[in-house]
Amino acid sequence: MFSVLPKKIVSPVLNSFPIRYVSSTSINCNTAIGIPFAKAKEGSFVQDAPHLENSFEGDAFLKRNLERILPNNVYSDVKKELSAFGARVATDIYKLGRECELSPPYMKLQDAWANPHNRVVTCESWKELKRVSAREGMVALAYERNPKHQGFSRFIQMSKNYLFYPSSGLYSCPLAMTDGAAKTLEVSGFKDHGGAYKNLTSRDPERFWTSGQWMTEKRGGSDVAGGTETLAVQDPNFRNMYKLYGYKFFSSATDADVALTLARVVDPATGKTTAGTRGLSLFLVHVDQPSNLHLIRLKEKLGTKQLPTGELLLDGMNAELLSEPGRGVASISHMLNITRLHNASASVSAMRRIISLARDYSNRRIAFGKTIRNHPLHVRTLADMELECRAGFVLFAEAARLLSLEESGAASNDQQQLLRLLLPLLKLYTGKQCIKVVSEGVESFGGQGYMEDTGIPVILRDAQVTPIWEGTTNILSLDVLRAVAKTEGQVLVAYYQRIQGVLDSSVNPSLSECCSLLEQYRSQLISFAQNNSDQLEYVARDFSFGLARTLAGALLLEHASWSGAVESDVAAAERWLRQRDLVAQSLAVEQICNPSVTSIQKLDEALVFDGYDAKNLLSPLF
């Protein structure tokens, strides 16, 4: 294989991977030691497993970002709490989460004597994680708005959830929906109505409630306007109470205490409903209604097996109207903002967990005569993973910071506009990159990364939900375009100004080339949006990825320009801006000017459906 290569190339390669030959006389069968592999003997080698680290103390990039963003006294106070929590995440919380993976939920419809149960059974560790979440204030932190946090309560809460996710046994999912429900109740004026809001934001394990999210029906998920068939019949005795009749096809956290759901109000005079988005209203339901809520089955999923996700039949279920009639979709926008932020937290923290394990393992695994840490190609691969993780993290931190400002009433109009654009960008980009990075991380363990009993494959299986839940990549790309259209381009103005602020404040001469590249990428994106509005939908994904990558570059540059930045911070900004194609070729000027662009969609059809014929279809999948 190497015969065609010059000796000066072949020799270093062969020397790096020496072939060791064992002669037939290497093992003396007559010695007292004997053959090491015989009968019950398995040899003396045992591979040292990767170790979990304190998730806060080991994440230097997280710590420096918190120090840069938070006021000094706030950071000084919060880092003690986060350090203690980071230790728990690597010890007792991790054990609880692992037990949830090994003991998944199941459905119990009746006992041996036909007594109906109609409930989901979860393991004791799942229940304990609910108590842990309450005590640690995983939801409450954002709503207590402690004055000592100086307006950064949401930012601190999301930082803590970021630490929690990889060890949470997916309890982070009901927490995300609980957070979204609390936000919805707060902005809808139901904060002091009944006990729901207080229980959803409680630190008392005996009072703490979680919320489910029942939006998806059989016709589909993201298209709620076209897919929602559930009916809401008004209770004649109570103005705001309704009976719900419908089938919820994908209901996460079916063991929750309450849930938010959409339904169509039936006009009592005509018996008809209104089609489309205008016919949807938002309701709050209490789950403990065994006579009116029937569990059909639990979903069998690729990942997130710890989380009970089911199909539910609503048969006259009591529900309280939260929105104005027909304003259900508008009312869940605040909930979506929160859950998308949590989704990004899950994506970035999954990247961080696999990198943490991989870098520790690189010190423990020996291959070809040395630890794999000492193989430059391996370390370069980990460095590429780290770069993606840092880019995702700065986008996540920026969204959490802007939401903190908005919730404390300190956000400017530009900051609110940027947040509107950033949340779908953040969710779509981090969800997609998470799969790439985690898959690469699994590969870094070789065959052991593929073995379920190592606890590594579950990271990848669970990560796959992040680009799907709360809107797929294409759906979120279209949401980005909606944000641009509905604000008449104001979100892009805010985006432009945020990057300009970074350029104006970067005074480090060594980063001048990075500034020029950043300005070039920004100009290319804005120019494309201004001059090619008729093509934006077709390239929505490329356009959204370009916006996300370029903003990530600006935020990495901002961090690298900070007085407390270290060498790796500068290297991250330089590599991101100098070595990455942040804007896709589909947005390049020469592509736009090509007269054949209008026929590209027909070529897509030809490529995809080449050979497809209905007469060749034999049987449905399963």
Protein Blocks (a to p, Z undefined) as FASTA:
>chain_A
ZZmpcfklmmmmmmmmccddddfklpcfkbmnlpabgcjbgbjadcdddddddfklmmmm
lmmmmmmmpcfklmmmmmmmmmmmmmmmmmmmmmmmmmmmmmccdddfbdfkopafkpad
ddfklmmmmmmmmmnommmmmmnopaklnoplmmmmmmmmmmmmmmnnommmmmmmmmmm
mmmmmmnopmmgcjklmmmmccbfklpccddddfbcfkbmklmmlmpmbdcdddfkbmkb
ccdddddfbdghklbmbdcdddddddfklopacehjklpccddddfblmklcccfbdcdd
fblmlpccdddddehiacddfbdehilmmmmmmmmmmmmmmmmmmmmmmmmmmmmmmmmm
mmmpcgehiafklpmklmmmmmmmmmmmmmmmmmmmmmmmmmmmmmnopacfklmmmmmm
mmmmmmmmmmmmmmmmmmmmmmmnmmmlmpmklommmmmmmmmmmmmggpifklmmmmmm
mmmmmnnommmmmmmmmmmmmmmmmmbfklmmmmmmmmmmmmmmmmmmmmmmmlmmmmmm
mmmmmmmmmmmmmmmmmmmmpmkbcfklmmmmmmmmmmpcfbcfklpmklmmpmklmmmm
mmmmmmmmgoiafklpmbdcZZ
